[in-house]
Amino acid sequence: YGPLPLWLLWPATWATDAGHALLIAGGINLGISLAAIAGVCAFWPVAEGSRARTMAARMVAMALTVALLPRSTWQFLQADNTAVALGLTANLVLVLGRSAPTRWGAALLAMAGMLCKQTSIGVPLAQIIWLALAESRGAAFAHALRLLASGAGLALLLFFGHDAGAVWLDLVLTPASLPWTSEPWGRLWDMAPYLAVFLLPPLLF
């Protein structure tokens, strides 16, 4: 889907053999995923309540989120993990901050997630919709421009930092050849029960 996940796993190339490389990459994969989930559960704005009750609710929400993740999240080194982690962090940054630098950070993280896996385009789209509903159309439009600029900058960095043909293969040709591209609504319907499960923690807490 793109070379960006390989950049994040780059320290694994320092290993002396394949076994150690997999251990290092697995540790990075686990750390990135858990850090993003923990960050959202710890810092996402919630209604005021007692400190103990709020802390308990956050810990239960994190436990449920980790428990409900597909086994493949921990079993494989895949682009999904970095895309989800970056998307979660991007939305957390967007919700917590209203300054221009913070919004730029949220846009950069959202587009970085999309360059890990293009199907995570829902993250930048959700940010635009949320700003339009929570603030104004002007704020949503300004953020859309930030997203476009961030995506273009990251794409140029990828093209100049790697073989352009290989990047085009990863970012465009490979995703376009996957089965879901011919029947996107059917694929979404198949995944709907799994996606609905992740609505439980925010609905309960």
Residue pairs with C-beta under 8 A, 6 or more apart in sequence:
1 79
1 83
1 116
1 117
1 118
1 170
1 171
1 174
1 175
2 79
2 115
2 116
2 117
2 118
2 158
2 167
2 170
2 171
3 158
3 161
3 162
3 166
3 167
3 170
4 82
4 112
4 115
4 116
4 154
4 158
5 78
5 79
5 81
5 82
5 116
8 28
8 32
8 82
9 25
9 28
9 29
9 77
11 24
11 28
12 21
12 22
12 24
12 25
12 28
13 21
14 24
15 21
15 23
15 24
22 77
25 77
26 77
29 77
29 81
29 82
30 74
32 81
32 82
32 85
33 69
33 73
33 74
33 81
33 84
33 85
34 66
35 85
36 84
36 85
36 86
36 88
36 89
37 62
37 65
37 66
37 85
37 88
38 62
39 88
39 89
39 92
40 88
40 89
40 91
40 92
41 58
41 59
41 61
41 62
41 65
42 58
42 62
43 92
43 96
44 92
44 95
45 95
45 96
46 54
46 57
46 58
46 205
49 57
57 205
58 205
60 205
61 201
61 202
61 204
61 205
64 200
64 201
64 204
65 198
65 201
68 197
68 198
68 200
70 194
72 78
72 80
73 80
73 81
73 84
79 116
79 117
80 117
82 113
82 116
82 117
83 113
83 114
83 116
83 117
83 119
83 120
84 113
84 120
85 113
86 109
86 110
86 112
86 113
86 116
87 109
87 110
87 113
87 120
87 123
89 109
90 106
90 107
90 108
90 109
90 110
90 112
90 113
90 123
90 127
91 106
91 110
91 123
91 126
91 127
93 102
93 105
93 106
93 109
94 102
94 103
94 106
94 110
94 127
94 130
94 131
96 102
97 103
97 105
97 106
103 142
103 143
103 146
104 146
104 150
106 127
106 143
107 124
107 127
107 143
107 146
107 147
107 149
107 150
108 150
108 154
110 123
110 124
110 127
110 147
110 150
111 124
111 147
111 150
111 151
111 154
112 150
112 154
113 120
113 123
114 120
114 121
114 123
114 124
114 151
115 151
115 154
115 155
115 158
115 171
118 171
118 175
119 175
119 180
124 147
124 151
127 143
127 147
128 140
128 143
128 144
128 147
129 140
131 139
131 140
131 143
132 139
132 140
155 171
158 167
158 171
159 167
175 181
179 187
180 187
